[in-house]
Amino acid sequence: MLHHEGEKRKDPRMTSIWGQIQHILQNTLAPGLFKVWISPLAGEVDGSTLRVEAPNEFVAGWVRDRLFEDIRTAACGVIGDTVEVVVTAGAPAAAAPRPVLAPRPAVVEVVPTAAPVPSVVPAVEARPSGHAPRRLSAETQQAQEQLGLPLDWAPVPQSRTNWRFSFDDFIVGPNNELACAAARGMCRDGLMTDTLFLSSGPGLGKTHLLHAVGRSLCESSNRSNPNVAYLTAEEFASRLIAALKARDVERFKARYRDVDVLLLEDVHFLQGKEKMQDEVLATVKALQSRGSRIVFSSSFAARDLKNVDNQLVSRFCSGFLAGIERPDFDTRRRILREKARIYQVMLPDNVTDLLAERISTDVRQIESCLHNLILKAKLLNRQISLEMAFEIIGNYAQAETQLDFEGIVRMVCEGFGLSPEQLNSRSRKREYVVARNAAYLLARKHTDLSLKEIGDRFNRRHSTVLKGITALEREMNRETPLGRQVANTISLLERNGRITHARH
């Protein structure tokens, strides 16, 4: 066990070495792969040996088989070429938590070199990546307040920006094709405009595209410190207020009016905030006059913003406007397959189709559902199955839908792992008969179809439908092994399928 309370205190430098190794892996592995398989690991260094502990044997075996060389390569870069890596399984560490690596920054930017530099040490001192900023003494902060210097509003300059997303991992479909093309155009001067306004509901890819634009521009820049600023409108407002309190508005203006690229998220936050709108408008005017590029994002289309200055709305609309809609079924399915590839897990086709059909609200929920499904399979040391997927889906908000007969058939096929052709075939295989009887039962229970109408849909006589329903109910009432299995399956279908009474 690693890092238990009561154990002899280890050299803190040794603990930080594992943090350095994790940081290298985070920058070299796919984000999903790192989050699922590397983040749960604990590590410590003993001489030239790196001991890595996984929460259970399933994870340990997976890491040994697929990520051992990646970990060893990263360790060699920190410890040396003679390092030995040992991966073991055990309970999670119970003592001090491991350092959190690369949290989402409140603002990702590079400070213009022309900005004034204070003559005294700022109140927040730069710390190594992954560590919280160190607060200086109260005396130092008091002296700064007396001099009118900023306290918290100015972030520590970052010479290297860690963008979380790229164009390569953005799944393009009919719902977002235009927005993605416009964002790419901003990076290669192919859009013939310096302003882009992206709008969509939550979780559909706005943040992804803004990060992708920032990453692409930074990677293609011939400068070691490309002048890119990324922040939300709320953060912009908070920093302006802090600058006003510190009597240092001019440095605030210099920071944001002299960038090459401004990526401003969630501009609908500005609704009803007149003074904030004035400063944003002045900043946008200054940037557009010097030919800088600006990308806005909002949960509302520009025309739908309320209580926003007409001049600012005009600036929002002065460039290219692109909306992102909800992904269709095929796009959701491709998103799931791509995420499964990144996580390096086998996702059965029927599970992919189930998740793609049931979760249609936003991409963030799709990814979260898949992630929870993978974690559950890991914790239980089992393969991902349709039944497990049904259990996970129940935790997610789904739109209430009225299922007609076709919807019930589709749901039964998913639950029993059959195709519609197999369900409707003349085969007397037991699994086919049980599934057909379940479809009869659900159709009779949740629709107004008569026995004859149900039979007509399956090319069966109404007496066959009645006999099938009776036989299935008898098995369920007797609580035979088959009856319990069918009852559980039907319960899952009803609970996750959101069946409501459909009138015909």
C-alpha positions as CSV (number, residue, x, y, z in Angstrom):
1,M,0.0,0.0,0.0
2,L,1.3,3.4,-0.9
3,H,1.2,6.6,1.2
4,H,-0.6,5.2,4.2
5,E,-1.1,7.3,7.4
6,G,1.3,6.3,10.1
7,E,4.0,5.1,7.8
8,K,7.5,6.7,7.9
9,R,7.4,10.0,6.1
10,K,9.0,9.8,2.7
11,D,11.2,12.4,1.0
12,P,8.7,14.8,-0.5
13,R,10.9,15.1,-3.5
14,M,10.2,11.4,-4.3
15,T,6.5,12.0,-4.3
16,S,6.8,14.9,-6.7
17,I,8.7,12.7,-9.1
18,W,5.5,10.6,-9.7
19,G,3.7,13.9,-10.3
20,Q,6.3,14.8,-12.9
21,I,5.9,11.4,-14.6
22,Q,2.1,11.8,-14.6
23,H,2.5,15.2,-16.2
24,I,4.6,13.7,-19.0
25,L,2.0,11.0,-19.5
26,Q,-0.8,13.5,-19.6
27,N,1.0,15.4,-22.4
28,T,1.8,12.2,-24.4
29,L,-1.3,10.0,-24.0
30,A,-4.8,10.7,-25.3
31,P,-6.9,12.7,-22.7
32,G,-9.4,9.9,-22.2
33,L,-6.7,7.2,-21.9
34,F,-4.9,9.3,-19.2
35,K,-8.1,10.0,-17.3
36,V,-9.4,6.4,-17.1
37,W,-6.1,4.4,-16.6
38,I,-3.4,6.7,-15.3
39,S,-5.2,9.1,-13.0
40,P,-6.3,6.3,-10.5
41,L,-2.7,5.1,-10.1
42,A,-0.5,5.9,-7.1
43,G,3.3,6.0,-7.4
44,E,6.5,6.3,-5.4
45,V,10.2,6.1,-6.2
46,D,12.6,4.0,-4.2
47,G,16.1,4.6,-5.6
48,S,15.9,3.6,-9.2
49,T,12.6,1.7,-8.8
50,L,9.2,3.2,-9.6
51,R,6.4,1.4,-7.8
52,V,3.0,2.0,-9.3
53,E,-0.1,0.9,-7.5
54,A,-3.5,0.3,-9.2
55,P,-6.8,0.2,-7.3
56,N,-7.4,-3.4,-8.3
57,E,-5.9,-6.3,-10.3
58,F,-8.0,-5.6,-13.3
59,V,-6.6,-2.1,-13.8
60,A,-3.1,-3.3,-12.9
61,G,-3.2,-6.0,-15.6
62,W,-4.5,-3.6,-18.1
63,V,-1.7,-1.1,-17.4
64,R,0.9,-3.8,-17.5
65,D,-0.3,-5.0,-20.9
66,R,-0.9,-1.7,-22.7
67,L,0.8,1.2,-20.9
68,F,3.8,-0.2,-19.3
69,E,6.3,1.0,-21.9
70,D,4.7,4.5,-21.9
71,I,5.1,4.7,-18.1
72,R,8.7,3.4,-18.3
73,T,9.6,5.9,-21.0
74,A,8.2,8.8,-19.0
75,A,10.0,7.6,-15.9
76,C,13.3,7.4,-17.8
77,G,12.9,11.0,-18.7
78,V,12.6,12.0,-15.0
79,I,14.7,9.4,-13.1
80,G,17.1,8.0,-15.7
81,D,17.6,5.1,-18.1
82,T,18.2,2.5,-15.3
83,V,14.8,2.9,-13.8
84,E,12.8,-0.3,-13.0
85,V,9.0,-0.1,-13.1
86,V,6.8,-2.4,-10.9
87,V,3.0,-2.3,-11.2
88,T,1.0,-3.8,-8.4
89,A,-2.6,-4.0,-7.3
90,G,-4.1,-2.9,-4.0
91,A,-6.6,-0.7,-2.2
92,P,-6.5,3.0,-3.1
93,A,-4.2,5.2,-1.1
94,A,-5.7,6.4,2.2
95,A,-3.4,9.3,3.1
96,A,-2.6,12.6,1.4
97,P,-4.1,12.9,-2.0
98,R,-2.0,12.9,-5.1
99,P,-1.5,16.3,-6.8
100,V,-4.1,17.2,-9.3
101,L,-2.5,17.6,-12.7
102,A,-3.3,20.3,-15.2
103,P,-6.6,21.5,-13.9
104,R,-8.8,23.5,-16.3
105,P,-7.3,27.0,-16.0
106,A,-9.6,29.9,-15.3
107,V,-7.8,31.7,-18.1
108,V,-5.3,30.5,-20.7
109,E,-3.3,33.4,-22.1
110,V,0.1,34.8,-22.7
111,V,0.8,38.3,-21.4
112,P,1.8,40.9,-24.0
113,T,5.5,41.8,-23.6
114,A,4.5,45.5,-23.8
115,A,2.5,45.3,-20.7
116,P,3.9,47.3,-17.7
117,V,5.8,45.2,-15.1
118,P,5.2,46.0,-11.4
119,S,8.3,47.1,-9.5
120,V,7.5,44.8,-6.5
121,V,6.7,41.1,-6.3
122,P,3.0,40.3,-7.2
123,A,0.7,38.9,-4.6
124,V,0.5,35.5,-6.4
125,E,3.9,33.8,-6.9
126,A,4.3,31.3,-9.8
127,R,4.5,27.7,-8.7
128,P,5.3,24.6,-10.6
129,S,2.6,23.1,-12.8
130,G,0.0,21.2,-10.8
131,H,0.5,23.2,-7.6
132,A,-1.6,25.9,-6.2
133,P,-0.3,29.5,-6.2
134,R,1.5,30.5,-3.0
135,R,-0.1,33.4,-1.2
136,L,2.5,35.9,0.1
137,S,2.5,37.6,3.5
138,A,-0.2,40.0,4.6
139,E,2.4,42.7,4.9
140,T,3.4,42.3,1.3
141,Q,-0.2,42.4,0.1
142,Q,-0.9,45.4,2.2
143,A,2.0,47.3,0.7
144,Q,0.8,46.4,-2.7
145,E,-2.7,47.7,-1.9
146,Q,-1.2,51.0,-0.8
147,L,0.7,51.2,-4.1
148,G,-2.5,50.5,-6.1
149,L,-1.0,47.3,-7.6
150,P,-3.3,44.4,-8.6
151,L,-3.8,41.5,-6.2
152,D,-5.6,38.5,-7.8
153,W,-6.9,39.7,-11.1
154,A,-3.7,39.1,-13.1
155,P,-3.0,35.4,-13.7
156,V,0.5,34.1,-13.7
157,P,1.9,34.2,-17.2
158,Q,2.0,30.8,-18.9
159,S,4.7,30.3,-21.4
160,R,3.3,27.0,-22.5
161,T,-0.5,26.6,-23.0
162,N,-2.0,23.1,-22.4
163,W,-5.1,23.2,-24.6
164,R,-7.6,20.4,-23.7
165,F,-9.0,19.7,-27.1
166,S,-8.0,19.8,-30.8
167,F,-9.7,19.5,-34.2
168,D,-8.4,16.0,-34.5
169,D,-10.7,14.7,-31.7
170,F,-13.7,16.7,-32.8
171,I,-16.4,14.4,-34.4
172,V,-17.9,16.3,-37.4
173,G,-21.5,15.6,-38.4
174,P,-24.4,17.4,-40.1
175,N,-25.1,19.3,-36.8
176,N,-21.7,20.9,-36.4
177,E,-20.1,20.7,-39.9
178,L,-20.4,24.5,-40.6
179,A,-19.2,25.6,-37.2
180,C,-16.1,23.3,-37.4
181,A,-15.3,24.5,-40.9
182,A,-15.6,28.1,-39.7
183,A,-13.4,27.5,-36.7
184,R,-10.7,25.9,-39.0
185,G,-11.0,28.8,-41.3
186,M,-10.1,31.2,-38.5
187,C,-6.8,29.3,-38.1
188,R,-5.7,29.5,-41.7
189,D,-7.1,32.8,-43.0
190,G,-9.7,31.0,-45.0
191,L,-12.7,32.5,-43.5
192,M,-12.2,36.1,-44.9
193,T,-13.3,37.6,-41.5
194,D,-11.6,38.2,-38.2
195,T,-14.7,37.5,-36.0
196,L,-16.6,34.2,-35.4
197,F,-19.7,33.8,-33.2
198,L,-20.5,30.2,-32.2
199,S,-23.9,29.4,-30.6
200,S,-25.4,26.2,-29.2
201,G,-27.0,24.6,-26.2
202,P,-24.8,23.3,-23.4
203,G,-22.5,20.4,-24.1
204,L,-22.5,20.5,-27.9
205,G,-18.9,21.5,-28.6
206,K,-18.5,25.3,-28.3
207,T,-15.6,25.0,-25.7
208,H,-14.1,22.2,-27.7
209,L,-13.9,24.4,-30.8
210,L,-12.5,27.4,-28.9
211,H,-9.7,25.2,-27.5
212,A,-9.1,23.7,-30.9
213,V,-8.7,27.2,-32.4
214,G,-6.3,28.2,-29.7
215,R,-4.2,25.0,-30.0
216,S,-4.0,25.3,-33.8
217,L,-3.0,28.9,-33.8
218,C,-0.4,28.3,-31.1
219,E,1.1,25.3,-32.8
220,S,1.3,27.1,-36.2
221,S,2.7,30.3,-34.7
222,N,6.4,31.1,-35.4
223,R,6.5,32.8,-32.0
224,S,7.5,31.0,-28.8
225,N,4.9,33.0,-26.9
226,P,1.9,33.5,-29.2
227,N,-0.4,36.2,-27.8
228,V,-3.6,34.3,-27.3
229,A,-6.1,35.0,-24.5
230,Y,-8.9,32.6,-23.6
231,L,-11.5,33.2,-20.8
232,T,-15.2,33.4,-20.2
233,A,-17.2,36.6,-20.1
234,E,-17.7,36.0,-16.4
235,E,-14.0,35.8,-15.8
236,F,-13.5,39.0,-17.9
237,A,-16.0,40.8,-15.7
238,S,-14.4,39.5,-12.4
239,R,-10.9,40.6,-13.5
240,L,-12.2,44.0,-14.5
241,I,-13.8,44.5,-11.1
242,A,-10.6,43.4,-9.4
243,A,-8.6,45.8,-11.6
244,L,-10.9,48.6,-10.7
245,K,-10.5,47.9,-7.0
246,A,-6.7,47.8,-7.4
247,R,-6.8,51.0,-9.4
248,D,-5.0,49.4,-12.3
249,V,-7.5,49.5,-15.1
250,E,-4.9,50.6,-17.6
251,R,-2.9,47.4,-17.2
252,F,-6.1,45.4,-17.6
253,K,-6.9,47.3,-20.8
254,A,-3.3,46.7,-22.1
255,R,-3.6,43.0,-21.4
256,Y,-6.7,42.4,-23.4
257,R,-6.6,45.0,-26.1
258,D,-3.2,44.0,-27.3
259,V,-3.6,40.3,-28.0
260,D,-3.5,38.6,-31.4
261,V,-6.4,36.3,-30.6
262,L,-9.2,36.6,-28.1
263,L,-11.3,33.6,-27.3
264,L,-14.3,34.8,-25.2
265,E,-16.8,32.2,-24.0
266,D,-20.4,32.5,-22.7
267,V,-21.0,36.1,-23.8
268,H,-24.6,35.8,-22.8
269,F,-23.3,36.4,-19.2
270,L,-23.1,40.1,-20.3
271,Q,-26.9,40.5,-20.6
272,G,-28.1,43.3,-18.4
273,K,-24.5,44.3,-17.3
274,E,-24.0,47.7,-19.0
275,K,-20.6,48.7,-17.6
276,M,-19.2,45.2,-18.5
277,Q,-20.7,45.6,-22.0
278,D,-18.9,48.9,-22.4
279,E,-15.5,47.5,-21.6
280,V,-16.1,44.4,-23.8
281,L,-17.2,46.7,-26.7
282,A,-14.1,48.9,-26.3
283,T,-11.9,45.8,-26.2
284,V,-13.6,44.4,-29.3
285,K,-13.3,47.7,-31.2
286,A,-9.6,47.9,-30.3
287,L,-8.9,44.4,-31.4
288,Q,-10.8,44.6,-34.7
289,S,-9.0,47.9,-35.5
290,R,-5.6,46.2,-35.2
291,G,-6.7,43.1,-37.2
292,S,-6.8,40.6,-34.3
293,R,-9.0,37.6,-34.4
294,I,-11.9,37.1,-32.1
295,V,-14.0,34.0,-31.4
296,F,-17.2,34.4,-29.3
297,S,-19.4,31.6,-27.9
298,S,-22.8,31.8,-26.4
299,S,-25.7,29.5,-25.4
300,F,-27.9,31.9,-27.4
301,A,-27.8,33.2,-31.0
302,A,-26.6,36.8,-31.2
303,R,-30.1,37.9,-32.3
304,D,-31.7,36.3,-29.1
305,L,-29.5,38.1,-26.6
306,K,-31.5,40.4,-24.3
307,N,-30.5,43.7,-22.7
308,V,-27.2,43.9,-24.6
309,D,-26.0,47.1,-26.2
310,N,-26.9,47.3,-29.9
311,Q,-23.4,48.2,-30.8
312,L,-22.0,45.2,-29.1
313,V,-24.6,42.9,-30.8
314,S,-23.6,44.5,-34.1
315,R,-19.9,43.6,-33.4
316,F,-21.0,40.0,-32.5
317,C,-22.8,39.8,-35.9
318,S,-20.0,41.6,-37.8
319,G,-18.2,38.3,-38.6
320,F,-19.4,34.7,-39.3
321,L,-22.3,33.3,-37.3
322,A,-22.4,29.5,-36.9
323,G,-24.8,27.4,-34.8
324,I,-24.3,23.9,-33.5
325,E,-27.3,21.6,-33.2
326,R,-27.8,18.4,-31.3
327,P,-26.0,15.5,-33.0
328,D,-28.1,13.0,-34.9
329,F,-28.1,9.2,-34.2
330,D,-25.2,8.4,-36.6
331,T,-23.0,11.2,-35.2
332,R,-23.7,10.1,-31.6
333,R,-22.7,6.6,-32.5
334,R,-19.5,7.8,-34.1
335,I,-18.7,9.9,-31.0
336,L,-19.1,6.8,-28.8
337,R,-16.9,4.6,-31.0
338,E,-14.2,7.3,-31.1
339,K,-14.3,7.7,-27.3
340,A,-14.1,3.9,-26.9
341,R,-11.1,3.8,-29.2
342,I,-9.4,6.5,-27.1
343,Y,-10.2,4.7,-23.9
344,Q,-9.0,1.5,-25.5
345,V,-12.1,-0.5,-24.6
346,M,-14.3,-2.9,-26.6
347,L,-17.8,-1.4,-26.8
348,P,-20.3,-3.9,-28.3
349,D,-22.4,-2.6,-31.2
350,N,-25.7,-3.1,-29.3
351,V,-24.4,-1.1,-26.4
352,T,-23.2,1.7,-28.8
353,D,-26.6,1.8,-30.4
354,L,-28.4,1.8,-27.1
355,L,-26.4,4.7,-25.7
356,A,-26.7,6.7,-28.9
357,E,-30.4,6.3,-29.0
358,R,-31.2,6.9,-25.3
359,I,-28.9,9.9,-24.7
360,S,-29.6,12.5,-27.3
361,T,-29.4,15.7,-25.2
362,D,-25.8,16.6,-25.5
363,V,-22.3,15.2,-26.1
364,R,-21.2,15.8,-22.6
365,Q,-23.8,13.4,-21.2
366,I,-22.9,10.9,-23.8
367,E,-19.2,11.0,-22.8
368,S,-20.1,11.0,-19.1
369,C,-22.4,7.9,-19.5
370,L,-19.7,6.0,-21.4
371,H,-17.1,6.9,-18.9
372,N,-19.2,5.7,-16.0
373,L,-20.0,2.5,-17.9
374,I,-16.2,1.9,-18.4
375,L,-15.5,2.6,-14.7
376,K,-18.3,0.2,-13.6
377,A,-16.9,-2.6,-15.8
378,K,-13.4,-1.9,-14.3
379,L,-14.6,-1.9,-10.7
380,L,-16.6,-5.1,-11.2
381,N,-13.9,-6.7,-13.4
382,R,-16.5,-7.6,-16.0
383,Q,-17.0,-7.1,-19.7
384,I,-19.3,-4.3,-20.8
385,S,-22.8,-5.7,-21.5
386,L,-26.2,-4.5,-22.5
387,E,-27.6,-5.1,-19.1
388,M,-24.9,-3.0,-17.5
389,A,-25.5,-0.3,-20.0
390,F,-29.2,-0.2,-19.1
391,E,-28.3,0.2,-15.4
392,I,-26.0,3.1,-16.1
393,I,-28.4,4.9,-18.5
394,G,-31.0,5.1,-15.8
395,N,-28.9,7.7,-14.0
396,Y,-29.0,10.1,-16.9
397,A,-31.8,12.6,-17.8
398,Q,-33.6,11.5,-21.0
399,A,-36.4,13.1,-22.8
400,E,-39.8,11.5,-22.1
401,T,-40.9,9.8,-25.3
402,Q,-44.1,8.1,-26.3
403,L,-43.2,4.7,-27.8
404,D,-45.5,3.3,-30.3
405,F,-45.5,-0.4,-31.3
406,E,-42.3,0.1,-33.5
407,G,-40.5,1.7,-30.5
408,I,-41.4,-1.3,-28.3
409,V,-40.2,-3.7,-30.9
410,R,-36.9,-1.8,-31.2
411,M,-36.5,-1.8,-27.4
412,V,-37.2,-5.5,-27.1
413,C,-34.6,-6.2,-29.8
414,E,-32.0,-4.2,-27.9
415,G,-32.9,-5.9,-24.6
416,F,-32.8,-9.4,-26.0
417,G,-30.0,-8.9,-28.5
418,L,-32.0,-9.8,-31.6
419,S,-32.6,-8.1,-34.9
420,P,-36.2,-7.1,-36.0
421,E,-36.0,-9.9,-38.6
422,Q,-35.2,-12.5,-36.0
423,L,-37.9,-11.3,-33.7
424,N,-40.5,-11.5,-36.5
425,S,-39.2,-14.8,-38.0
426,R,-40.9,-18.2,-37.9
427,S,-38.1,-19.6,-35.8
428,R,-39.2,-21.5,-32.7
429,K,-35.8,-21.0,-30.9
430,R,-36.5,-20.5,-27.3
431,E,-34.8,-17.0,-27.1
432,Y,-36.9,-15.9,-30.1
433,V,-40.1,-17.1,-28.6
434,V,-39.4,-15.5,-25.2
435,A,-38.6,-12.1,-26.9
436,R,-41.7,-12.2,-29.1
437,N,-43.9,-13.0,-26.0
438,A,-42.2,-10.1,-24.2
439,A,-43.1,-7.8,-27.2
440,Y,-46.7,-9.1,-27.1
441,L,-46.9,-8.3,-23.4
442,L,-45.5,-4.8,-23.6
443,A,-47.6,-3.9,-26.6
444,R,-50.7,-5.1,-24.8
445,K,-49.8,-3.3,-21.6
446,H,-48.7,0.0,-23.0
447,T,-50.7,0.5,-26.2
448,D,-54.4,0.3,-27.1
449,L,-53.7,-2.3,-29.8
450,S,-56.0,-5.3,-29.6
451,L,-54.7,-8.9,-29.6
452,K,-55.7,-9.2,-33.3
453,E,-53.8,-6.0,-34.2
454,I,-50.7,-7.1,-32.3
455,G,-50.9,-10.5,-34.1
456,D,-51.3,-8.7,-37.5
457,R,-48.0,-6.8,-36.9
458,F,-46.2,-10.1,-36.4
459,N,-48.2,-12.1,-39.0
460,R,-49.6,-14.2,-36.2
461,R,-53.1,-15.1,-35.1
462,H,-54.5,-13.4,-32.1
463,S,-54.8,-16.7,-30.3
464,T,-51.0,-17.1,-30.7
465,V,-50.5,-13.7,-29.1
466,L,-52.8,-14.6,-26.2
467,K,-51.1,-17.9,-25.7
468,G,-47.6,-16.2,-25.7
469,I,-48.7,-13.6,-23.1
470,T,-50.3,-16.2,-20.9
471,A,-47.2,-18.4,-21.0
472,L,-44.9,-15.5,-20.1
473,E,-47.0,-14.3,-17.3
474,R,-47.2,-17.8,-15.9
475,E,-43.4,-18.1,-15.8
476,M,-43.1,-14.7,-14.2
477,N,-45.8,-15.5,-11.5
478,R,-44.1,-18.8,-10.7
479,E,-40.8,-17.0,-10.3
480,T,-38.9,-19.6,-12.2
481,P,-35.3,-18.8,-13.3
482,L,-36.7,-17.9,-16.8
483,G,-39.5,-15.9,-15.2
484,R,-37.2,-13.9,-13.0
485,Q,-34.9,-13.2,-15.9
486,V,-37.7,-12.1,-18.1
487,A,-39.3,-10.0,-15.3
488,N,-36.0,-8.2,-14.7
489,T,-35.4,-7.6,-18.4
490,I,-39.0,-6.2,-18.9
491,S,-38.5,-4.0,-15.8
492,L,-35.3,-2.6,-17.2
493,L,-36.9,-2.0,-20.6
494,E,-39.9,-0.2,-19.0
495,R,-37.7,1.9,-16.7
496,N,-35.1,2.9,-19.2
497,G,-37.3,3.0,-22.3
498,R,-39.5,5.6,-20.6
499,I,-42.6,3.9,-22.0
500,T,-45.8,5.9,-21.6
501,H,-49.3,5.0,-22.9
502,A,-49.5,5.7,-26.6
503,R,-52.9,6.3,-28.1
504,H,-53.6,5.0,-31.7
